Amino acid sequence: MTPLIPWFEAPVLKIPVMDPPLELHGFGFLVAIGFMVGGTIAQRRARAMGDDAEAINRLIGWLVLGTFIGGHVGYGLMYKPDEYLSNPIEFLKFWQGLSSFGGFVVCVPLAIYFFMKEKLAVWRYMDHLAHGMAIGWFFGRMGCFVAHDHPGTPTNFWLGVYGICSGQPDKSVACHDMGLYEGLWSLAMFFGLMLMDRFTKTRDGVQVLLFGLLYGPVRFGMDFLRPEATDARYGMFTPAQWGSIVLVLACGVLLKGRLGAKD
């Protein structure tokens, strides 16, 4: 096979509202689109099922905050602990480096607490969020793709991207792009969840737990394609692989409970 995706510069949109112009980078733009589209999808599902869509709208801002704070703190603790703990000011630079599992650790409990405080059916509303997260994750990971944020190891796979390899200036070499792979997986999961809504009747909570249960193995496998120079190993695995193991076990246990529940 031959890689098909050529090298491209990370896109930057210059908005002439000041001098020098305001720069809108592709990553930030796509992440913002992801939150907007994801929130809209989650609200649309809630509204279609007769639930309080406005509650999800009130939650979105907190999830944005949780994603960046939890994601950045998690990035520092899991990937650069020596650097961050020796210079704690780095934890405040939330725009530099994000960990998906760090975001999960903050946003999932935050959403559960919010729905409980609002006296809403937690599992039902978490399913709404699963739909929004799947499509939002697609846009967010496409942001990583256009910014070349997650290069993997060299490859001849047809989805390899030229010129993104870490520490490799030769743009004739192609590498795996983890952002692209996760984005495509998320899009597939979004359509899978929509098909479940259309053709099956599932107990509340099943869809969000399936989302986590299927994300874990995919992320676990993909992290073997990350170079050790950029993704530290603790024992045999990366931080995200350890997180994937915990996620799969937790979702598996909870899914078994939901399938056996009487409510």
C-alpha positions in Angstrom: 0.0 0.0 0.0 1.0 3.6 -0.5 0.1 6.5 1.8 -2.4 8.8 0.0 -2.5 11.9 2.3 0.2 14.5 1.3 1.8 17.0 3.7 -0.1 20.1 4.3 0.4 23.1 6.6 -1.9 23.5 9.6 -4.6 26.0 8.4 -4.7 29.4 10.0 -7.6 31.9 9.2 -6.6 35.5 9.6 -9.5 37.8 10.7 -8.7 41.5 10.0 -10.5 42.8 13.1 -7.2 44.3 14.5 -3.6 44.9 13.7 -2.0 42.4 13.6 -5.0 40.3 12.4 -6.6 37.8 14.8 -5.5 34.3 13.9 -8.0 31.4 14.2 -6.2 28.1 14.0 -7.7 25.0 12.5 -7.6 23.1 15.7 -9.4 25.7 17.8 -12.0 26.2 15.1 -12.8 22.5 14.7 -12.9 22.0 18.5 -15.4 24.9 18.8 -17.5 23.4 15.9 -17.4 20.0 17.8 -18.8 21.5 20.9 -21.5 23.4 19.0 -22.6 20.4 16.8 -22.3 17.9 19.6 -24.4 20.1 21.9 -27.0 20.5 19.2 -27.2 16.8 18.5 -27.6 15.9 22.2 -30.3 18.6 22.6 -32.1 17.4 19.5 -32.2 13.8 20.8 -33.4 15.0 24.2 -36.1 17.1 22.6 -37.2 14.2 20.3 -37.6 12.0 23.4 -39.6 14.6 25.3 -36.7 15.5 27.7 -35.4 18.8 28.8 -33.0 19.9 26.0 -32.3 23.2 27.8 -30.6 21.3 30.6 -28.0 20.0 28.2 -27.5 23.5 26.9 -26.8 24.7 30.5 -24.3 21.8 30.9 -22.2 22.4 27.8 -20.3 25.4 29.1 -19.2 23.4 32.2 -18.1 20.5 29.9 -16.0 22.9 27.8 -14.3 24.1 31.0 -13.9 20.6 32.3 -12.4 19.4 29.0 -9.7 22.0 29.0 -8.9 22.0 32.7 -9.1 18.3 33.2 -7.5 17.5 29.9 -4.6 19.8 30.5 -4.0 18.7 34.1 -4.2 15.1 33.0 -1.7 15.8 30.2 0.7 17.2 32.7 0.4 14.5 35.3 0.4 11.6 32.8 2.8 12.7 30.1 5.1 15.3 31.7 4.9 14.8 35.5 8.5 15.9 36.2 8.2 19.1 34.2 4.8 20.1 35.5 5.3 19.2 39.1 8.6 21.0 39.2 7.0 24.1 37.6 3.3 24.1 38.7 2.6 27.3 36.6 2.5 24.9 33.6 -0.8 23.6 35.0 -2.4 27.0 34.3 -1.5 27.0 30.6 -4.6 24.9 29.7 -4.2 25.7 26.0 -1.0 23.7 25.8 -1.5 19.9 25.7 -4.6 18.0 26.3 -5.3 14.4 27.4 -8.6 12.9 26.4 -8.7 10.7 29.6 -8.0 13.7 31.8 -11.0 15.3 30.2 -13.1 12.2 30.8 -12.1 12.1 34.5 -13.5 15.6 35.0 -16.4 15.7 32.6 -18.1 12.4 33.3 -18.5 13.0 37.1 -19.4 16.6 36.3 -22.2 15.6 34.0 -23.5 13.0 36.4 -23.5 15.5 39.3 -25.3 18.1 37.1 -28.1 15.7 36.1 -28.6 14.5 39.7 -28.7 18.1 40.9 -31.3 18.9 38.3 -33.3 15.8 39.3 -33.1 14.3 35.8 -32.8 10.7 34.8 -29.0 10.3 34.7 -28.6 7.3 32.4 -31.2 8.7 30.0 -29.4 12.0 29.7 -26.0 10.4 29.5 -27.2 8.6 26.4 -28.1 12.0 24.9 -24.6 13.2 25.6 -23.1 10.0 24.0 -24.6 11.0 20.7 -23.3 14.6 21.0 -19.9 13.4 22.2 -19.5 10.9 19.2 -20.0 13.6 16.6 -18.2 16.3 18.7 -15.2 13.9 19.1 -15.1 13.6 15.3 -14.6 17.3 14.9 -12.2 17.6 17.8 -10.0 14.8 16.4 -10.2 16.4 13.0 -8.7 19.4 14.7 -5.9 17.2 15.9 -5.5 15.9 12.4 -5.2 19.3 10.7 -2.7 20.5 13.4 -0.6 17.3 13.1 -0.9 16.9 16.9 -0.7 13.1 17.2 1.8 11.6 14.8 2.4 7.9 15.0 5.1 5.6 13.7 6.2 5.4 10.1 3.8 3.5 7.8 2.9 2.5 4.3 -0.8 2.3 5.2 -3.0 4.2 2.7 -4.2 6.6 5.5 -0.7 7.5 6.4 0.2 11.2 6.3 3.5 12.5 4.8 5.8 14.8 6.7 4.2 14.5 10.2 6.6 12.1 11.8 8.0 13.2 15.1 11.7 14.2 14.9 11.7 13.3 11.2 12.2 16.3 8.9 12.0 14.2 5.7 8.5 14.9 4.3 8.8 11.9 2.0 8.2 9.7 5.0 4.5 9.0 6.0 3.3 8.2 9.5 0.1 7.0 11.2 -2.1 9.9 12.3 -3.9 9.1 15.5 -6.2 12.1 15.3 -7.5 11.0 11.9 -8.0 7.4 13.0 -9.9 8.4 16.2 -12.0 10.9 14.2 -13.1 8.3 11.7 -13.9 5.9 14.5 -16.0 8.5 16.3 -17.9 9.2 13.1 -18.6 5.5 12.7 -19.8 5.3 16.3 -22.1 8.3 15.8 -23.8 6.6 12.9 -23.9 3.4 14.9 -25.7 5.1 17.8 -28.2 6.7 15.3 -28.9 3.3 13.8 -29.5 1.9 17.3 -32.1 4.6 17.9 -33.8 3.9 14.6 -33.9 0.1 14.8 -33.6 -1.0 18.4 -35.1 -0.2 21.8 -32.3 0.0 24.4 -32.4 0.5 28.1 -31.3 3.9 29.3 -27.6 4.0 29.8 -26.8 1.2 27.4 -25.6 3.5 24.6 -23.2 5.7 26.6 -21.7 2.5 28.2 -21.4 0.9 24.7 -19.6 4.0 23.6 -17.1 3.7 26.4 -16.8 0.0 26.0 -15.9 0.3 22.3 -13.7 3.3 22.7 -11.4 1.6 25.1 -10.1 -1.3 22.9 -9.8 1.0 19.9 -7.7 3.5 21.8 -5.7 0.7 23.5 -4.8 -0.7 20.1 -4.0 2.6 18.4 -1.6 3.6 21.2 0.8 0.8 20.1 1.3 3.0 16.9 2.5 6.0 19.0 6.3 6.4 19.2 7.8 5.9 22.7 9.8 9.1 22.3 6.5 11.2 22.6 4.2 8.8 24.6 5.9 7.5 27.7 5.3 4.0 28.9 4.5 3.0 32.4 5.3 -0.6 32.5 4.2 -2.0 29.2 1.6 0.6 28.3 0.9 4.3 27.7 -1.2 6.3 30.2 -4.1 6.2 27.8 -3.8 2.4 27.5 -4.0 2.1 31.3 -7.0 4.4 31.2 -8.6 2.3 28.4 -8.3 -0.8 30.6 -10.0 0.9 33.5 -12.7 2.3 31.1 -13.5 -1.0 29.6 -13.7 -2.8 33.0 -15.9 0.0 34.4 -18.2 0.2 31.4 -18.5 -3.6 31.2 -19.5 -3.9 34.9 -22.0 -1.0 34.6 -23.4 -2.3 31.3 -24.0 -5.7 32.8 -25.9 -4.0 35.6 -28.0 -1.9 33.3 -29.0 -4.9 31.2 -30.1 -6.6 34.3 -31.9 -3.6 35.8 -35.7 -3.6 36.2 -36.2 0.2 35.7 
